Amino acid sequence: MTLLTTIFAAIISTVIWYRHAPENEMKVSVLCWMYWGASLMWLVDAIFEYAELHEAYFTPEPIEMLNDFYLGLSVVALGLIIWLVILLVKDPKGVVRASLRKQRTQQKEG
């Protein structure tokens, strides 16, 4: 489930990036790279787990699937948090800068 969750996140972020590829103003490419990297990591994990479990790999317990799904969602959420931090630091649209300037001018006037 972790592999499927991160692959779906990678595909969705790649489609969003591709639609806005020339600009990449929102740094979606960073999100794509993180999700594809996580997908590759889970793929290697699945290969090694299959080598260990063989046929049992394809019949996981429901609680294992639920735990894996939560782990996959956690990885997707962490990727979004990292992307948001990068976005706020880079500030491609100047929103954070404008907000800070506005606060400074209000403090000087007040």
Secondary structure, DSSP 8 states (H G I E B T S, - for coil): -HHHHHHHHHHHHHHHHHHTTTT-TT-HHHHHHHHHHHHHHHHHHHHHHHHHHGGGGGS--HHHHHHHHHHHHHHHHHHHHHHHHHHHHH-TT-HHHHHHHHHHHHHHH-
